Structures are given as structure tokens and as C-alpha cells.
Amino acid sequence: MWGNHRNHTPAAPPGFGPWGPDARADTPNEGVAVIEFFDHTADLGFRIRARSLPGLFYLAARGLSQALFAKPPHKGARWLEVRLRAPDLETLLVRWLGELLYLIQTKGEVPAGMRLRLCRKEGDWALQAHLAVAPLDLSQMGFLGEVKGVTFHGLSIERRGTRYEAAVILDV
């Protein structure tokens, strides 16, 4: 059920920077990349805006990390590759965030940086991610509370002009 994982050597993938290339391309200083949290009944939600689909998926990962930790890690101890497929972008986003939750909660590995690629493949959407992961340390990272899952409730991905927007609701 979970995505394919492969271990990598400590060397970074080409072009890797903190949280990946889209972190540089879609910075809050440019007024393009945005994460806005909102309360939703007993859940927690966030809206994200980015110039690209990889940027949107990157910000979704950052939003999840910010929902879990006051001080998410910025350096990874090892590399991991994740590959996922889905029939549509909304399902791919839920699988992506679910995969990150699985890595954190089950494997004890917290994404500290990433490089993402999204493309259409045989009618599906495909995501390939190279993750720099750090060992889970609840006290050092300032654990904020459990996220039980990612929901489809209220989930949407829309293109508005030159940017993509999404709303994500987490079951807390």
C-alpha cells in the first residue's frame, strides 16, 4: 500500500537545496508560495499556493511538518526515494502526505529536505521524491501533536492564473 522506498548514499541529488528547488523558486518573499493554517471543527487545515505543481506538493509537505513540529529538521542523515502514482492530483496529494506521515510515525524518519518531480504517466499522475530524512526526536523537534491522517474532505487543487492552490484538512 505504501510507496516504493529506496535508500541512497549521503550525496545529495543534483540541484538539491533546502527543501528542494521549488523552495527557491516559490519563496514567501516573492508573494507566491503561501501556507495559511485554519481551524476546521476538530481538525486542522491549511491552504497553499505555489507557481508549480512540485512547489504545491513541496508546500503541502512543509505544511504537514509545521502541523507536527515547532522546529522541523533542516538536515537529513540519509536519503530515501519515494515513488507514488494516482489517477488524479487530489488522490496523489493525499497519498503523498499519507506517505510522509507513515515515514514519520512508523519508520521514525522526518523529511528534512526534498526534491520532487511530478508527471503524467500512462494516464496517471506520478510523483518521484528524493527525501533527506532525519531521525525522529520529539523533544528536539518540538512535537506539537498527533496527526491521525489526511482527509479528502474539502480537498481541492485548482489552477488560478499563474499559480496552483490547494486546501488540505488533517485529522488531528
C-alpha angles and dihedrals in degrees: 000000000000122000126269114275128196128179119234137199116263093260113107121244112257112283095015118154133161105314091352138283095302089062087067095041097047106039124161088236089068091054091237109093111062137169114190119179122211135178118247117187103286092342137078125235139184137193121216133193127189141156095241140032092244087051090052092050090046091053091047088056090048091049091052090048092050090049090055105036138036089204111027114193121264099194128055128213095210143003128253131183121215125190123187136171133195138166093243141017095253092055090045091053092050091048091047094053091041089053091051090049089050091052091049100041101034106026097031092231120133120199109242097172139359149187117208137196126185126186143151112262124181092334094313133093113249128199126196117187132182106203129194102209131196126200113265112259109173097190097044093045093045100239108222101188145299124297108204097192151319117268135210088217110120091352115152137155115200136173112226114182108303097349143061123234132195139175119211128188120200123203105232 
